[in-house]
Amino acid sequence: MSDLSAEDAKLVTLARAARARTRAAEGAAVRDSDGRTYSACTVALDTVELTALQLAVAMALSSGVKGLEAGAVVTDAEQLDVNVVRHFAGAAIPVVRADGSGEVLDVVNT
């Protein structure tokens, strides 16, 4: 994570913690335009399925944020669906993809 800013590294740490706490498939965290952070994990029930990133964005939205600066997802998946960030926050928002150890695999821009 040495190439990440301290604030983006914090997002990866929060995403890792959310994933580990629940043993979910993914953990995610987002930072809003005021610098506040929101973290979440995958929800997979019979009646509803949300990715960790979708839930983190929903949590931010429910807190009344006006925009997002960045996000991070800890996952074993090879690709990220960042549409929820793009639809809410627009283009050029970086979303870090990291593995379970916190190693950054890539950064996807919306």
N, C-alpha and C positions, 0 to 999 in steps of 0.2 A: 504494500500500500504506500510505498515511499513516493510514488509519483502523484499521489492524491494530495489535495489541500487537507489541512487538519479538519475542516468542516465536512468534506466529503468522506474522509476516513471515519469520522464519527457516524455518518450515515451507514457505512458498511458495518461498523460495530453494533449499531442499534438493530440493523437487519439480522445480523448473526444471532444476537440475543433473542430476538422475537422468534426466530426459527428454532433455536435450541430450547427455549422455554416450553414450547408446545410440541416439539418434534415434528413440525409441519414440513411439507415439501419445500416451501419457500418462506423466506422472511424478507421484508422490505421496509424501507424508511424513506420519507420525503422531507425536504426542508422548504418551508414557505417563504414568501418574499419578505417576511419580518424576521426570519432566522429561526423560527420555532420548528421543531421536528415532530414527526408522527411516525410510529412504527406499527407494523401489523404482520400477521402470518396468513398463510393460505387457509381458506375455509372450504371444506369439502364435506357437505352434508347431503342427505338424500334430496333435500328440497332446494338447496342453493349451493352454488360454487363460485367462489371469488378468488382471484389470485391475490397474493400478498400485496402487490402494487396497487391493484384496484381498491383493496380495503384501506391501504394507507392514504390514498388520494381521497377516498370517501370520508375518512376520519378528518382529514384536513378541511375538506369542504364543509363538513358538519360543524367545524369550529369557526367558520366564517372567513376563511382565508381568501385573498384576492388573487393570488398567484403562487407559483412554485419556482424555486431556483434550481433544484437538483433532486435526484433520487438514487437509490441503490437497491439492488435485489441480490440476495444470496440464494443461489439455486444450483441444481445439477443440470438444469436444462441448457441446451446449446444456444438457444435464441430467446430473446425477450420480446414480449408484446408490450410496447410502450404507448399504445393508442390512448389509454386512459389519461396519461400525462399530456399527450399532444392535444387531445380534445379539450382539456381544461386549461392548460398553461401555454399552449402554442408550440411554435417551432424552436429548435436549438436548445432545448432543455436536456442537459446530460443526465443519463441514468447509468450508473455503474453496475456491471454484472460481475459478481464475485462468487467464488466457490465457498464451501463450508468452512474452510480454514481462513477465509478472508482475503485470499489472493485474488487480485483484480484480474479478470479474464478479458474484459473489454469495456468500452464506454459507448453506449448507444445514444445518439442525439435524436430527439423527437423531430 
